[in-house]
C-alpha cells in the first residue's frame, strides 16, 4: 500500500486507514485516499452537481455558482490550508468533492421539502421509514449505497475517513440508527462526543469560507445586494478599504474581486495560525488524540466573530431576500408535487426505483438525485404547470 510522506503525526495516513466496508486489493500507484477522490470525481452524482442550485437556480444565470463549482472551491481552499498544516491533502480533497453529493435540486429548499414529505408519510402511516431527509446523510447514502458502478458492491466503497468527513451533521435519532448498523462507525461521535479527523474538520471550515465569499460575489452580481450594503459588514469593509489603499481608483467588480481575494487570503492564514496554536495547546500527538478532543481546526476568536457577522448579513439580505424566497417557495412546490405524483403513480418512476420495496424512500432518492432543470421538466410533464418559465 502506498504511503503519504511528510505528514503531521495527527494527520490521517492512508496506510493506516480504518479501511473500506468491502475489502479490496490496494491500488499499486495511488494511496487509498487518492483512490477515493478519483471515485468521487467519476461518479454520476458528482456530474449532476453542475446543474444543482447553490443560491441561484441554474437558469437564472450562467455565471452563478452551482454545487459543483462550490465543491471545487472548497477543495482548493482545503488543499491550500492542508498543505501548510501538513495534513493529508488527498483526503481533504476527497471529502470536499463529496460533501454535497446528496444535495437535492434547489438547494436547502428541496431538502426541507423532501424532509416534510417523508415525515408526512410517517404521520399518515404510509411509511415505517423514520429517517426523514438530511442532505449530509444522503451524501453518505450516495457513496455507500446509491451509486451503481461496481460489480461486487453498491456505492463507491470509500474509506472510513472519507465517509466520516462526508457526514458533517447528523440528527441524534439518525445517528442511533447508523450506530446500530455500524457500531463504532461514522456516526459514533454524534452520540458519544469527540471530533472527526483534522482533515474532516478542515473541510467544514473551508466550506464556510468558500460559501461566504462566493455568495457575496453572486449576491452582488445578481443585484440583490450592493457594495454599499457590504460596507456595513466589518469583515468585508476592512478588505475593501485595504484594496483602495493600494489601488485608490479601483471600483466596480474589480474592487469587489480584490476585496474578496484579500478576505479569502486572510481567512486562510488565520485558520492556519489559529489551528497551529490549538494543536499545540491541546498537546495532541495522534489521530486518536484528535478524535478525543474538541474541534481543533478553528478560526481565531476575532475572525470567528467577524465571519459570523458576515453570515448573519447574508442570511438577512441575500438568503431571505424576497426574490430568493419567492423562488424558494416555487422550488418547494415542485419537489412536494413531484413526491406526491410519484407516490400515487409509481409507474412514472424508472423501473429500478418503482420496484424497490420501500416506495417513499425510493421516491426521495430519485428526486434528490435530480438536477434543477430535470426536476422542473418532470414537474411540467406530470402537472402541466409551468412554475419556472
Secondary structure as GFF3:
##gff-version 3
##sequence-region A 1 389
A	DSSP	three_ten_helix	14	16	.	.	.	ID=ss1
A	DSSP	alpha_helix	32	41	.	.	.	ID=ss2
A	DSSP	alpha_helix	44	48	.	.	.	ID=ss3
A	DSSP	three_ten_helix	49	51	.	.	.	ID=ss4
A	DSSP	three_ten_helix	58	60	.	.	.	ID=ss5
A	DSSP	alpha_helix	67	85	.	.	.	ID=ss6
A	DSSP	alpha_helix	89	98	.	.	.	ID=ss7
A	DSSP	alpha_helix	107	123	.	.	.	ID=ss8
A	DSSP	alpha_helix	135	141	.	.	.	ID=ss9
A	DSSP	pi_helix	142	146	.	.	.	ID=ss10
A	DSSP	alpha_helix	160	166	.	.	.	ID=ss11
A	DSSP	alpha_helix	172	181	.	.	.	ID=ss12
A	DSSP	alpha_helix	188	192	.	.	.	ID=ss13
A	DSSP	alpha_helix	198	222	.	.	.	ID=ss14
A	DSSP	alpha_helix	227	230	.	.	.	ID=ss15
A	DSSP	alpha_helix	234	246	.	.	.	ID=ss16
A	DSSP	alpha_helix	252	282	.	.	.	ID=ss17
A	DSSP	alpha_helix	287	291	.	.	.	ID=ss18
A	DSSP	alpha_helix	301	314	.	.	.	ID=ss19
A	DSSP	pi_helix	315	319	.	.	.	ID=ss20
A	DSSP	alpha_helix	322	344	.	.	.	ID=ss21
A	DSSP	three_ten_helix	346	348	.	.	.	ID=ss22
A	DSSP	alpha_helix	351	354	.	.	.	ID=ss23
A	DSSP	alpha_helix	359	368	.	.	.	ID=ss24
A	DSSP	alpha_helix	372	383	.	.	.	ID=ss25
###
